Amino acid sequence: MLDPSLLRKDLTAVVERLNARGYAFDVERFNTLESQRKAVQVSCETLQARRNALAKQIGQLKSKGEDASAVMAESQAIPVQLKAEEESLAALQTQLNDMLLVVPNMPHASVPQGASSDDNVEVRRWVPGAAQPTDDPQPLAFEARDHVALGEPLGLDFDMAAKLSGARFSFMRGPIARLHRALSQFMLDLQSGTHGYTECYTPYIVNASTLLGTSQLPKFKDDMFAVSKGGEDDGPVSDEQGKPYVREDQYLISTSEITLTSVASGVITPLADLPIKLTAHTPCFRSEAGSGGRDTRGMIRQHQFDKVEMVQITHPEQSYEALESMVGHAEAVLQALGLPYRVMLLCTGDMGFASAKTYDLEVWLPAQNTWREISSISNCESFQARRMQGRFRNAQGKTELVHTLNGSGLAVGRALVAVLENGQQADGSVVVPEVLRPYMGGVSTLTAQ
């Protein structure tokens, strides 16, 4: 969430930066609510000051033995007035807060301006054996099969998945299931063992307040899978102190960014503990409500997929250095797998809702003869931290909001697609990248079963 004080101090500058990412901030509504809030707040402060002054006056009158009944009558009427004004103030603050919850983050000054992915900027690419750093990978010496044609003889079964769950799910057995597992294990080992992230296991179901804190709600509610309990919850209704539990809606996670970032929620982290670096392998669940029927064939866009996530929680002065390092951590996976890729700096019109700056990594897919996103790494600055009150205590002992960053290290399903298509041979077999072979029992080539 944006800093309300920044809106009050320099609304014009905020509106301009939001316009750059295609968001039209409702200035008239904000000014109306803010004007009403100020007026009610002044009224509250005036009543509080009057209450204090009357209390002092009553004391003085009584100490002199004088009649204080008229002053007391006025004083007794103030709490009713004050309560009404405080309720009005709370209602206005709620309206302002609800308005800001759907406003995206402001882009960093280094983000290129643009309207769509066509305006993203290529930073660099890595193509093994390329003569020039800007070359596309050489085409295969034979007609490229896509990952569906390659995967089905290896145990990729979309018919079984459709029978069990419906469209946009995968069922894997045998060699391809083992390859999928090998990819996730390799990624976790690299991020935790080499890059210094702490491996975590997190819940796959979270409550609404967690999603609110990390910006998935209310903006992306239609993209989430809500969890229905299917009846009354027989669990406890209060904690050990007798305080009632608040029953919240629950949702399947769309990424473990949600759970990993939320470890900072409501916490004041000691300065010495920063940065916090976390990684986890989880399934991710997305309804793909806004996908418009794109990528219906295969594993590119599914309702359930696996991802190894990276999260860093940092000092504000170190977050952009952390962003660059996280991009390198994702690149290291692709380089180890021998997969051609390019790094794209997203323009203002193509960034995610909570991001101030984002890099996408795009991997080469021979069957499509194009680059496809396989990782997105973002610095959200204090946008998420403000919503979830994630803070640290600085060197002066004062609390500040942390900065939060997240990125895929990598999307396992898309990595599987890339390994199949880039490792394919003319006979339909697939060469297993060398780094994965220890996870595959030494198998170097996958062949039809």
N, C-alpha and C positions, 0 to 999 in steps of 0.2 A: 504494500500500500504506500502511496506517496505521502510525504511528510506534509501534514495539514499546514504547518507553520510556513512552509515554502510557498504554498498556494496563497497564503495571506500576505506574504511579503512581496512576492513577485509573480503574480498570477499570469501576466502577459508572457513572461519567459517560459513558464510551464506550459501554457497553451501552445506556444510556438513549437516547443519540443515534441509535444504530443501530436500536433498537426503533422510533424515530419514523419510520424509512423502511421499516419492515416486515421488518427483518432480525433474526433471533434468533441472537445470538452464542452459541457453545457455551462457556459460562463454565467448566463442569466440565472439559472437555477441555483448555482453555487452562491452567487452574490446575494440572491434573495434569502437563502437559508442562513448564510453567514451574517447578513444584516439582522435577521430575526434573532439569531443566536447571541449576537453582541448586545442587542437591546434587552433581551431577557437576562443575560448574565449581569449587565449593569443593574437591572432591577433587583436581582438576587443580592448583589453586593451592597446595594443601597439599603435593602431591608435588613441585611445582616449587620451593617454599620449602625442603622437606627436601633435595632434590638440591643446592641451592645451599649449604645449611648443611653438608652432608656434604663437599662439595668444599672448603669452607673448613677443615673439621676435618681432612681428609686432608692438606692443605697444612701445617697447623700440626704435625700428628704427624710428618710427614716432615722438617720443618725441625728438629725436636727429635731426630730419629733414632729415633723410637719406631715400634712396629709398627702399621701402618695397614690391615692385611689385612682385619680384620673390618668396619671402616668402608667399605673399598673394595667388599667383597662386597655390603653393603647398597646402596651407591651404584650398583653395576652392575645391580641388580635393578630400580631405579626406572624407567629408560627404557621397559622392557617394560610396566610398570604404567601409566606415563604415556601411552604410545601408545594403549593400550586405552581409557583414560578419555577421551582426546582424540577418538578415533573415536566413542565414545558421545556425547560432547558435540556433535560435528558432526552426528550422526544426529538428535539431539533438535532442534538448531537448524534442520535441514532440515524436520522435521515441523512446527515452529512456523511457519517461512516458508511452507510449502505451505498451512497453515491460513489464514494471513493473505492469501495470494494470491487467495482467493475471497471475502474480506470487502470489502464496498463502502466507499466513502468516507463520512465523516460529513457530514451536512448543515450548512451555515452557519446561524448563529443567526437570520438574516433569512428563511430559507426557511419558508413556511407548512406546517403539519403537515396531512397528508391521506393517503388510501389509494390514490387513483387520479386520473386526469385530470379527474374531476368536481370535484376539490378544488383545481385550479389557479386562480390569481388573475389576472384581466385587469388589466394595468397601464395600457394605453392602446390606442386604435385610430386608424387613419388611413383615412378614407373620403372621397375627393374629392367635394365638393359636398354633403356631409351637413349637415343643419340642426343636429344635435346630435352631440357627439363619441362618443356611445354608439349611434348609429343603425347598423343594418345597411345595406348598399348597396341602392339601389332595384332592384326586379326589372326585368328587360328588358321592353321593350314587345312582345315576341314570345316564343314558347316557346323556352327555351334549349336548344341542342344541347350535348352533352358533347364533350370534346376528341377522342374517338374518331370521332364523326360528323363533326366539323369537320376533323380531321386527315387522315382517309383520302383525301378528294379532293385534298389538298395534298401527298400523298406518304408518309403514314404507313401502313406495311404490316406488320401483325401476322402475316398468313399467311406472308409470306416469312421473317419472323423465326422463326416456329414451325418452318418447314421446315428452316432452317439450324441452329437451336439448341434449340428447344423452347419451352415456355410461359414467359411473363414476360421476353420480350426484345422489342426494337423494331428495325425496319428503316425507315430514312427515306431518301427521295430527293427531289431537286428543291427546291421552295420551303420545305418544312418542315425539310429538312436544313440549308438555309442559315439559316433562322431559329434553329434550335438552335445552330449555330455562332456566329451573331451574338450570342446571349445570353451564351454563355461568353466571347467576346471582350470584350463590353461590361463584364461583371462583372470580368474580370481587369484591364482598363484602369482601371476605377473604383477597385478596391482597391489597385492598385499606383501609379497616377498621382495619385489624389486622397487616398487614405487612408494612403499611406506604407508599404505592404507590399512586400517584395521578392518579385518573381515567381520561382518555382522550377519546374523540371521534375524529377519524381521517379520512381523505379522503381515499377512496378505489382505487383511480386512482392517479398515481404520474407521474412526468415527468422523462425523461431519466437521467438528471443530479442528481436527488435524488437517483436513483438506482445506478448510478456510485459511488456516495459518500458512499453508504452502501455496495458496493461490489457485488451487483447482476448483474450489467453490467460492462464489456462486457461478463464476464465468463458464466452467466446463461441466456443469452438472449433467448435461445431455450426453456427454462422452463417457460418463462413469457408469459402472454396473452397481446398482443399489442392491443391498443384501436384504432379503425378506426372511424373517425368523420363522415364518410359517405357524405362528401361534403365540400364546403367552410365554413370556420369559419367566422361567421358574427360579432364576437366580436371586440373590439377595437384593432387597430394595433399599438398603442403607449400609453405610460403612460401620466400622467398630465404634465410632463416636455417635452413631445414630443419625448422621447427616444423610439425607436421601440422595441416592444416585440419580443423576439426570440421564434419562433414556434418550440417546441420540440415534439418528439415522446412521447406518453403516454402509460402507462401500468397499468393493474390491479395489486394490491399488492399481493405478495405471502406470506406476513406476515406483521403484524403491527410493527415488528422490524424496518422496513424501515421508516415508518413515525415517530415513537417515537424516534428512534435514531437521525433522521435528525433535531430534534429541536435544536441540538447542532451545526448544519452546519453553518459555517461562523460566529459563535458567540464566543465572549470572555466572559466566565462565571466567575462571581466573586467567589473567593475561598470559601466564606461563603455560597454560594448556593449549593456546592457539599456535598454529592452526590445528583443528580437528580434521582428520582425514579418514573417511569411512568408505567401505565398499561392501556390496552385497549382490548375490545372485538370486533373483526372484522371478517368478512369472509376472507378467503385466497384463492387465485386462482393460480393453478399450472397446467401446461400442462402435467407434469409427462413424459416429453420426454425421460428421461433416465431410466424409471422404467422397461422397458423390459417386459411388460405384467404381472408384479407381482401383486398379491392381487386384481384381477379383480372382485372377489365376495365381495359384501358388501361395508362397509364404511371405510375400513382400508386405502385405497389409492384413493383419489378422486380429481377431478378437482376443486371442491369448498368445503371448509370445514371451520368450525369456530374455532377460537383459542383465548384464553385469554393470551396476551403477557405481559411479564415483561421486562423492560429495566432499566438499571442503567448507569448513566454517572458519573464517579468518578475521584478522584485524583489517579494518577498512583500508589502511595504507598498503596492505599486502595482497589485496584481492585480484588486482590485474596481473601481478606477477604469478599468482596462483592459477589464473585463467590460462596463461600461456603454458604453464607446466602441465596442466591437465590435458591440453590439446596434445602435448608431446606424449603423455601417458597413453592416450587413445591411439596415436600414430604408432607407438611402439608395438601394439598388438597387430596392426595391419602389416607392419614391416616384418615382424616375426613370422607371420603367415604367408609372406610373399605376395600380398595382394596390392595391386595398383590402386592408388587413391589420390584425391586432391583435397586441399583444405580451402573452405570457402568462408569468407567473412560476410555474414548476412547483413542486408540493408535494413533500413528502418522499417520498411513495410513488410518484411518477412520474418521478423523476430517473434519469439514467443511472448506471451502476455506478461510474464514476470521478469523477463530478461532486460538488462541494460546493454549487453553485448554478447553476441553468440557467434561461435564458429561451428560450421557443419563439416564433417568428414564424409566424403562421398567415395564409394568404392566402385571399381569398374566391373560391369557385368557384360561379358562377351555376347550373350544371347540377345540382349537388348541393345548392344553397341552404344552404351551410355553409362553415365555415372549415376549412382543412387545413394541417397543418404544412409549412413550406417552408424553415425554418432553425431550428437549435438551437444556442445559444451557451452554453458552459459554462466555469466556472472550476473546475479540478481541484485548485487549490492545490498542495500538494507531493506529492499522491498518486502521480502518474505519475513525478515527479522522483525520489522515493525508490526506486522500482522500477528506474529506469534510471540512477540516480546522476548526475542533472543538477544541477550546482551553479554557484555564482558566488562570487567573492571579495569580501567586503563591505569597507566603509570601514576597518575595523580589521584587514584582511588575513586574516580567518578565512573559511572556506568555509561556505556555507549552501546549502540546497536552493532552487532556483528555483521559481516557480509557473508552471504551464502552463495556457493557455486555448485553446479551439478553437471554431470555429463555421462554419456554412455561409454563403457569401456570394455566390451561393445554390446550392441544388440546381437544376441546369439543367433537368432533365426536368420537374420540378414547376413551374418558372417558365414553361416552354413551355406546359404545361397551362393555367396561369393566364392567359397572354397570349392563347391561343386562345379560352378561354371568356369572358374579360372584353372581348376586342376583337371578338367576333363580331357580324356584321350579320344582318339578317333574311334576306338572300339566301344566307347561308352563307359569305360572304367574311369575312376577318379584317383588321382595321386593325392595322398594324404600329406599335408605339410609336415616337414621334418619335426617341428616343435611339438606336434600333436601325437607323434608316434609312440612316445612313452606312455601316453594316456590310452593308447589303442592296442596295447599288448604287442607293440612292435610292428603292427600292420602298416605297410607302406602304400598299398593300393586297394581301393574298394572295387569289387566286381559284383555283378548281378548274382543274386542268390538263387 
